[in-house]
């Protein structure tokens, strides 16, 4: 009986961990979209695109 309960608890823990990871991923994307929208209120589209491209390049290069 303990084995069944332990496996149930492990399954619930895995589901919770997966749900948390999904939530954080979605929240991060929404935050990024909001930041881009704020940038677009003060900067031109091409300038925002150039900034994001530089940030992407730096991220790929330096991790």
Residue, then its C-alpha position, 0 to 999 in steps of 0.5 A: x500500500x505504501x508503494x502505491x501511495x509513494x508512486x501517487x505522490x511522485x506522480x502528483x509532484x511531477x505534474x505540479x513541477x510540469x505545471x509550474x514550468x509551463x506557467x513560468x514559461x508562459x509568464x516569461x513570454x507574456x512579460x517579454x511581449x509587454x516589454x516589447x510593447x513598452x519599447x514600441x511606445x517610445x522607440x521606432x519599430x526598426x530600432x526595437x528590432x535592432x535592439x532585440x537582434x543585438x540582444x539575441x546575438x549576445x545571448x547566443x554568444x555569451x549565454 
